Structure formats: C-alpha cells, structure tokens
Amino acid sequence: MRKLTFSEQSHIFGGYDAEECRRIQAIGSTYDEMQKNGYDVSDDAWETWCDDYEKYCL
C-alpha cells in the first residue's frame, strides 16, 4: 500500500473546496459571535456546521 499525499488525504471526507471552506468558517465565526452575544444557536445548526466543515475543509 502506498502512502497518500496531503492532497489525496484531503479528499477522503468528500473533498476540499477552498471557497466553501471559507464560507463554512465564516458561518462558524458568526455562530460563535452570536453565542457570545447571548443568542442561541441550536445543536442542529452546529451539527450541520460540523458536517459541512468535514465535507469541505478536511
């Protein structure tokens, strides 16, 4: 078995997409700021964010 390159490893979870990853990170930052300011962010919203992060950023 050969060793995977970093690029190949990044596609294991559905692929790396720089544009979508930036969008997902911005959403995470918004959710964090909302919580710091006393707004509620649902567990479902965070779960969706985690799924999208894994899909586009890993």
N, C-alpha and C positions, 0 to 999 in steps of 0.2 A: 504494500500500500504506500503510495507516495504522500508526502506532506503537502497540505493545501496552502496556497498563497493567501496573503491577507485579503486580497480581492475576492478570492473564491470563498473564504471563510465568511466574508461579509454578506454573501448571498444565501447562506444556509437558512436564515429565518425569513426568506421571501424576498430578499434583495435590499440593496442600499440605494436610496434615492435622495440625493443631497437636498433638492428643493423641498420634497415632502418632509424630510427630516427637520429642516429649518422651521417649517410650518408647525410640525408636531412639538418642537421645542418651544416655540412661541406660545402655543396653547398651554403647555405645562407651566410656563412662566406666568401666564395670565391666571391660571388656576391657583398657583401659589400666592400671587398678589391678592387675589380675591379672598383667599382664606386668611391671609394676614390682615385684611381689612374687615374681617368679621362676616364675610359672605360664605354661604355653604356651597361646597362643591361635592356632588354626590359620589358615592363609591362607584356607581356605574360609569360616571364620567371619567374617573381616574382609571378604572379597568379598561375602558375603551382607549384612553390615552396610552396606557401601558402596552396594549396590543398593537396600537399603531406605531409606538416607539420601537418595539421589537421588529415590526414588519419593515419599517423604513430606515431605521438608524443603526441596526445591528448587522 
